[in-house]
Amino acid sequence: MTLAEFRAAVLAEFGPEMARATPEHVQVFLARMYAALGTGTPGMPFTLPTDTASDYRQVVAGFFTRALTLPRDTAVILLWLFAAEMYYADLADTNRDLLPDLLRPEAEN
């Protein structure tokens, strides 16, 4: 997949400025893109190889190191997907933490 093809897929999926992006929608898109790139299984989240890593930092460092050896378009796409995955996962966690407060009756807030 070229960067231009990926850009078109992102715009078609989420619209300008990611207007239709939600954590759930992004997760589905990520799984589809990782599978299309041959780095994941359709419907399953992307997992980084852990064959030699002993902690999360080493896994991520290995991913970034490998990205430097990939063709430019592939590296940019994978780095974009990784950044989107991290941002929208954090957003989902933040929203999940806020949800109980939003559902609490007014008298308790």
Backbone as a ProteinNet text record, in pm:
[ID]
protein_1_A
[PRIMARY]
MTLAEFRAAVLAEFGPEMARATPEHVQVFLARMYAALGTGTPGMPFTLPTDTASDYRQVVAGFFTRALTLPRDTAVILLWLFAAEMYYADLADTNRDLLPDLLRPEAEN
[TERTIARY]
84.5	0	89.6	54.7	131.8	75.4	153.3	108.3	-15.2	-19.4	-135.9	-260.9	-246.3	-360.4	-406.6	-311.4	-345.2	-415.5	-363	-424.4	-568.7	-591.5	-727.3	-817.3	-763.5	-842.5	-879.3	-784.5	-811.3	-919.5	-905.7	-1004.5	-1142.1	-1146	-1274	-1339.5	-1258.4	-1309.8	-1355.6	-1273.1	-1296.8	-1334.8	-1319.3	-1350.6	-1238.7	-1259	-1157.2	-1137.8	-1014.6	-979.8	-1028.9	-1040.9	-1079.2	-1215	-1305.5	-1434.2	-1519.4	-1507.3	-1589.8	-1514.7	-1400.8	-1319.3	-1370.3	-1392.8	-1420.4	-1321.8	-1297	-1203.9	-1243.4	-1371.6	-1416.2	-1398.4	-1435.6	-1423.8	-1276.6	-1190.7	-1047.7	-992.6	-1034.3	-984	-1018.1	-1139.7	-1179.7	-1094.7	-1075.2	-992.9	-848.8	-794.1	-656.6	-640.9	-733.1	-724.9	-727.6	-813	-823.4	-694.2	-636.7	-514.2	-394.2	-382.6	-272.1	-280.7	-403	-420.1	-383.4	-423.3	-392	-241.1	-170.7	-24.7	46.1	-30	29.9	92.1	48.2	107.3	7.7	-105.5	-205.5	-308.9	-402.6	-510	-638.7	-719.1	-842.4	-927.4	-974.4	-1059.3	-984.9	-854.1	-775.4	-681.9	-654.8	-562.6	-421.2	-345.2	-205.5	-125	-38.2	50.3	194.5	276.5	417.5	489.7	588.2	662	734.9	735.5	800	905.9	956.3	1048	1171.8	1229.8	1349.5	1329.3	1215.2	1190.5	1147.2	1196.8	1158.8	1062.5	1038.4	941.1	882.4	780.2	708.7	801.3	891.4	982.9	1065.3	1112.8	1192.7	1108.3	983.2	894	876.1	845.5	823.9	953.6	1064.2	1193	1223.6	1195.1	1215.3	1128.4	1003.7	912.8	969.5	1012.9	1066.1	1195.5	1278	1401.8	1370.1	1275.3	1236.6	1175.4	1100.1	1037.3	1142.2	1260.2	1366.4	1421.2	1398.9	1450.6	1347.7	1224.8	1117.3	1118.4	1056.1	1037.6	961.9	992	937.8	786.3	711.2	565.3	516.1	571.9	531.4	562.6	679.9	718.8	625.6	595.9	506.8	368.7	318.7	185.6	184.3	283	286.6	302.2	384.6	400.7	271.4	200.1	70.9	-28.9	-34.8	-127.3	-95.7	31.9	73	33	59.5	24.1	-127.5	-203.8	-350.1	-398.2	-337.5	-375.4	-351.2	-236.2	-204.5	-298.3	-321.4	-404.8	-548.5	-606.9	-748	-769.1	-669	-679.7	-681.1	-595.8	-593.4	-724.6	-776.8	-904.4	-1016.9	-1016.7	-1118.4	-1107.8	-985.1	-966.2	-1015.1	-984.1	-1027.7	-1179.5	-1242.4	-1388.8	-1451.1	-1389.1	-1440.9	-1434.3	-1327.8	-1313.3	-1417.1	-1452.7	-1549	-1693.4	-1719.6	-1856.7	-1931.7	-1873.8	-1950.2	-1995.3	-1912.9	-1950.3	-2066.5	-2068.3	-2175.6	-2308.5	-2304	-2426.1	-2479.3	-2400.2	-2440.5	-2552.4	-2657.6	-2764.9	-2707.1	-2773.7	-2728.1	-2701.2	-2782.3	-2767.5	-2632.6	-2575.5	-2447.7	-2328.6	-2346.9	-2232.3	-2182.3
-116.9	0	123.9	218.4	342.3	442	543.4	647.4	718.3	739.9	804.2	717.9	587.1	496.2	496.5	496.2	499.2	629.9	740.9	871.7	872.3	817.8	810.6	723.6	613.3	525	594.7	669.5	742.7	848	924.9	1028.8	970.2	858.4	793.9	740.8	688.6	628.7	732.9	835.8	928.7	1069.6	1102.4	1236.6	1333.3	1457.3	1559.4	1580.5	1599.4	1627.2	1519.2	1396.7	1280.7	1302.7	1371.2	1410.6	1291.6	1176.7	1059.7	956.8	994.3	899.7	887.8	765.5	733.6	623.2	601.1	493.2	358.3	326.8	198.1	192.3	299.7	306.3	298.7	368.8	366.2	225.4	156	20.3	-74.7	-64.7	-148.2	-115.5	13.1	56.8	8.3	21.2	-23	-171.5	-252.3	-396.8	-426.2	-356.6	-377.5	-334.2	-221.7	-173.4	-262.8	-303.6	-392.7	-522.5	-574.9	-698	-674.8	-560.5	-529.6	-517.2	-470.6	-457.7	-588.6	-689.9	-818.7	-822.9	-734.4	-729.2	-764.9	-816.9	-849.8	-946.1	-983.2	-1071.9	-990.8	-1003.9	-926	-943.3	-832.1	-834.1	-841.5	-853.9	-863.2	-742.8	-693.2	-579.8	-619.4	-521.8	-542.8	-574.9	-671.9	-701.7	-692.7	-635.5	-623	-751.2	-792.9	-914.1	-897.8	-1004.7	-998.8	-1106.7	-1158.6	-1272.2	-1247.1	-1127.2	-1101.6	-992.8	-928.6	-818.5	-872.3	-807.8	-851.1	-753.8	-637.2	-543.5	-458.5	-381.2	-300.7	-201.6	-139.9	-42.8	-106.5	-227.2	-296.1	-332.9	-369.5	-401	-278.4	-165	-42.1	4.5	-4.1	34.3	-51.9	-180.5	-270.2	-231.7	-194.7	-150.6	-27.1	72.1	194	165.8	78.5	42.2	-25.8	-120.1	-188.8	-91.3	7.9	105.3	179.6	198	268.5	188.6	58.9	-25.5	-53.4	-7.6	-34.1	68.1	33.5	135.1	254.9	374.1	497.9	495.2	461	462.1	367.1	247.3	148.9	198.4	255.9	307.3	419.1	512.3	623.4	570.7	477.7	420.8	350.7	264.2	191.9	286.2	388.5	484.5	563	599.7	667.9	576.7	450.5	355.8	337.3	326	308.8	430.9	550.4	672.9	682.7	651.1	654.4	552.6	435.2	331.2	378.3	438.4	486	600.5	696	811.1	768.7	690.4	654.1	552.6	470.3	381.8	464.7	567.1	655.9	732.9	778.9	850.3	759.9	634.3	539.2	518.6	505.7	489	611.4	729.8	854.1	862.3	832.1	835.6	732.7	617.4	511.4	556.9	627.8	679.1	786.5	867.5	975.7	927.7	817.4	770.1	751	688.3	671.8	805.9	909.7	1041.8	1099.7	1076.4	1130.2	1060.4	936	859.9	873.6	930	947.6	1052.6	1031	1130.7	1264.9	1374.8	1511.4	1532.4	1477.2	1499.1	1449.5	1350.2	1292.9	1366.3	1442.3	1510.5	1625.3
0	0	0	-85.5	-90.6	10.8	39.2	130.5	74.6	-55.5	-118.2	-102.2	-119.1	-100.4	45.4	136.2	278.3	313.9	266.5	291.5	241.5	123.3	68.3	155.3	206.2	293.6	424.2	482.1	606.5	583.1	476.2	446.5	417.3	344.6	315.5	443.2	532.8	656.4	758.5	778.6	889.3	847.7	720.5	674	705.7	659.9	686.3	836.5	874.5	1014.3	1110.8	1061.9	1145.2	1214.6	1147.4	1206	1250.8	1184.7	1219.5	1304	1358.6	1435.6	1578.8	1620.7	1760.6	1798.1	1926.8	1962.3	1901.2	1900.9	1846.4	1695.2	1627.2	1481.9	1440	1511.8	1481.7	1500.7	1606.4	1632.1	1517.9	1464.2	1351	1228.4	1203.4	1090.4	1106.1	1227.2	1252	1222.3	1270.3	1247	1097.6	1024.5	880	809.6	849.9	786.7	819.6	946.9	983.1	904.5	887.3	809.6	663.2	608.3	468.7	447.3	550.2	541.9	574.6	612	644.5	781.8	872.2	1006	1115.1	1077.3	1178.4	1123	1206.3	1168.4	1164	1057.1	1050.3	1175.8	1229.5	1347.4	1479.2	1473.2	1596	1603.9	1725.4	1735.7	1697.2	1653.3	1616.7	1741.6	1731.6	1843.7	1795.1	1877.7	1844.7	1881.9	1802.1	1836.3	1969.4	2046.3	2177.8	2193.1	2082.3	2089.5	2175.5	2170.1	2249.5	2354.1	2353.7	2447.1	2582.4	2686.5	2820.9	2887.9	2824.9	2880.6	2768.1	2802	2702.7	2632.7	2707.5	2649.2	2537.6	2560.6	2458.9	2336.4	2358.9	2246.9	2158.5	2220.4	2144.9	2078.8	2150	2091.5	1968.9	1977.5	1863.2	1744.7	1773.2	1667	1596.9	1674.7	1615.1	1537.9	1588.6	1518.7	1386.2	1388.4	1264.6	1165.1	1213.2	1123.6	1040.9	1096.4	1024.3	906.3	905.1	797.9	689.1	708.4	612.9	499.6	387.8	283.2	342.5	292.7	351.1	367.8	263.4	274	382.5	387.1	487.4	628.3	646.4	778.1	823	734.5	770.1	805.6	727.6	754.9	889.9	915.8	1043.2	1162	1147.8	1256.9	1279.7	1172.5	1186.5	1257.3	1214.4	1276.6	1425.2	1457.6	1597.3	1679.8	1626.8	1699.2	1717.5	1614.3	1625.4	1728.3	1727	1823.7	1966.5	1990.9	2125.6	2167.6	2079.1	2113.1	2140.7	2049.9	2066.1	2177.7	2208.8	2325.5	2453.2	2459.8	2575.9	2586.5	2474	2473	2522.4	2480	2526.1	2676.4	2728.3	2872.6	2948.8	2898.3	2962.6	2964.4	2851.6	2844.8	2938	2949	3036.8	3182.3	3217.9	3354.6	3384.9	3284.8	3304.8	3303.8	3236.4	3219.4	3350.5	3452.9	3577.6	3636.3	3626.8	3677.2	3598.6	3469.6	3386.6	3411.4	3455	3478.4	3620.7	3708.6	3848.1	3856	3938	3951.1	3996.5	3955.6	3986.3	4134.5	4221	4364.9	4415.3	4348.3	4391.9	4332.8	4225.1	4158.9	4239
[MASK]
+++++++++++++++++++++++++++++++++++++++++++++++++++++++++++++++++++++++++++++++++++++++++++++++++++++++++++++

